[in-house]
Amino acid sequence: MIEIKKKEGESPNAFLYRFTKKIQQSGVLKEAKKRRTYVRPANKTNRRASAAYRANKKVEIEKQRKLGK
């Protein structure tokens, strides 16, 4: 749990900046965004098919790059 107390004479903008910085450093926001949606793990067949597609696409792009397109 992150606890931030406002310093005496601190402006609301400075306090908000300090709070935002502390939240980002703690990783709370990143974790919350990650947990927002659940991604079902892909099965073995789909992973292999996806990997093969990416490999073929990579080769195709490299050929096009060599041809200057």
C-alpha positions as protocol buffer text, in pm:
chain_id: "A"
residue {
  index: 1
  type: MET
  ca { x: 0 y: 0 z: 0 }
}
residue {
  index: 2
  type: ILE
  ca { x: 140 y: 336 z: -100 }
}
residue {
  index: 3
  type: GLU
  ca { x: 92 y: 617 z: 147 }
}
residue {
  index: 4
  type: ILE
  ca { x: 182 y: 974 z: 59 }
}
residue {
  index: 5
  type: LYS
  ca { x: 119 y: 1267 z: 288 }
}
residue {
  index: 6
  type: LYS
  ca { x: 97 y: 1623 z: 168 }
}
residue {
  index: 7
  type: LYS
  ca { x: 386 y: 1837 z: 285 }
}
residue {
  index: 8
  type: GLU
  ca { x: 319 y: 2168 z: 450 }
}
residue {
  index: 9
  type: GLY
  ca { x: 289 y: 2446 z: 194 }
}
residue {
  index: 10
  type: GLU
  ca { x: 301 y: 2201 z: -99 }
}
residue {
  index: 11
  type: SER
  ca { x: 90 y: 2295 z: -399 }
}
residue {
  index: 12
  type: PRO
  ca { x: -172 y: 2049 z: -527 }
}
residue {
  index: 13
  type: ASN
  ca { x: 16 y: 2019 z: -856 }
}
residue {
  index: 14
  type: ALA
  ca { x: 341 y: 1926 z: -684 }
}
residue {
  index: 15
  type: PHE
  ca { x: 159 y: 1675 z: -464 }
}
residue {
  index: 16
  type: LEU
  ca { x: -12 y: 1517 z: -766 }
}
residue {
  index: 17
  type: TYR
  ca { x: 321 y: 1496 z: -950 }
}
residue {
  index: 18
  type: ARG
  ca { x: 487 y: 1329 z: -651 }
}
residue {
  index: 19
  type: PHE
  ca { x: 195 y: 1086 z: -612 }
}
residue {
  index: 20
  type: THR
  ca { x: 197 y: 992 z: -983 }
}
residue {
  index: 21
  type: LYS
  ca { x: 572 y: 937 z: -979 }
}
residue {
  index: 22
  type: LYS
  ca { x: 547 y: 713 z: -671 }
}
residue {
  index: 23
  type: ILE
  ca { x: 267 y: 505 z: -828 }
}
residue {
  index: 24
  type: GLN
  ca { x: 467 y: 452 z: -1148 }
}
residue {
  index: 25
  type: GLN
  ca { x: 780 y: 353 z: -959 }
}
residue {
  index: 26
  type: SER
  ca { x: 592 y: 99 z: -748 }
}
residue {
  index: 27
  type: GLY
  ca { x: 450 y: -81 z: -1053 }
}
residue {
  index: 28
  type: VAL
  ca { x: 93 y: -79 z: -919 }
}
residue {
  index: 29
  type: LEU
  ca { x: -48 y: 84 z: -1230 }
}
residue {
  index: 30
  type: LYS
  ca { x: 137 y: -154 z: -1462 }
}
residue {
  index: 31
  type: GLU
  ca { x: 5 y: -455 z: -1271 }
}
residue {
  index: 32
  type: ALA
  ca { x: -351 y: -321 z: -1276 }
}
residue {
  index: 33
  type: LYS
  ca { x: -341 y: -270 z: -1652 }
}
residue {
  index: 34
  type: LYS
  ca { x: -199 y: -619 z: -1697 }
}
residue {
  index: 35
  type: ARG
  ca { x: -481 y: -773 z: -1492 }
}
residue {
  index: 36
  type: ARG
  ca { x: -752 y: -577 z: -1673 }
}
residue {
  index: 37
  type: THR
  ca { x: -803 y: -851 z: -1930 }
}
residue {
  index: 38
  type: TYR
  ca { x: -736 y: -1222 z: -1914 }
}
residue {
  index: 39
  type: VAL
  ca { x: -564 y: -1374 z: -2214 }
}
residue {
  index: 40
  type: ARG
  ca { x: -624 y: -1745 z: -2244 }
}
residue {
  index: 41
  type: PRO
  ca { x: -302 y: -1935 z: -2309 }
}
residue {
  index: 42
  type: ALA
  ca { x: -273 y: -2062 z: -2666 }
}
residue {
  index: 43
  type: ASN
  ca { x: -253 y: -2436 z: -2722 }
}
residue {
  index: 44
  type: LYS
  ca { x: 53 y: -2604 z: -2868 }
}
residue {
  index: 45
  type: THR
  ca { x: -85 y: -2631 z: -3223 }
}
residue {
  index: 46
  type: ASN
  ca { x: -178 y: -2263 z: -3241 }
}
residue {
  index: 47
  type: ARG
  ca { x: 159 y: -2156 z: -3099 }
}
residue {
  index: 48
  type: ARG
  ca { x: 344 y: -2362 z: -3360 }
}
residue {
  index: 49
  type: ALA
  ca { x: 124 y: -2234 z: -3644 }
}
residue {
  index: 50
  type: SER
  ca { x: 178 y: -1876 z: -3528 }
}
residue {
  index: 51
  type: ALA
  ca { x: 554 y: -1925 z: -3504 }
}
residue {
  index: 52
  type: ALA
  ca { x: 566 y: -2077 z: -3854 }
}
residue {
  index: 53
  type: TYR
  ca { x: 363 y: -1787 z: -3993 }
}
residue {
  index: 54
  type: ARG
  ca { x: 596 y: -1532 z: -3833 }
}
residue {
  index: 55
  type: ALA
  ca { x: 904 y: -1713 z: -3966 }
}
residue {
  index: 56
  type: ASN
  ca { x: 762 y: -1723 z: -4320 }
}
residue {
  index: 57
  type: LYS
  ca { x: 659 y: -1359 z: -4301 }
}
residue {
  index: 58
  type: LYS
  ca { x: 1009 y: -1262 z: -4183 }
}
residue {
  index: 59
  type: VAL
  ca { x: 1168 y: -1442 z: -4480 }
}
residue {
  index: 60
  type: GLU
  ca { x: 921 y: -1279 z: -4719 }
}
residue {
  index: 61
  type: ILE
  ca { x: 991 y: -930 z: -4581 }
}
residue {
  index: 62
  type: GLU
  ca { x: 1366 y: -987 z: -4609 }
}
residue {
  index: 63
  type: LYS
  ca { x: 1328 y: -1090 z: -4976 }
}
residue {
  index: 64
  type: GLN
  ca { x: 1125 y: -777 z: -5047 }
}
residue {
  index: 65
  type: ARG
  ca { x: 1384 y: -561 z: -4871 }
}
residue {
  index: 66
  type: LYS
  ca { x: 1662 y: -710 z: -5088 }
}
residue {
  index: 67
  type: LEU
  ca { x: 1458 y: -637 z: -5400 }
}
residue {
  index: 68
  type: GLY
  ca { x: 1419 y: -276 z: -5283 }
}
residue {
  index: 69
  type: LYS
  ca { x: 1046 y: -280 z: -5229 }
}
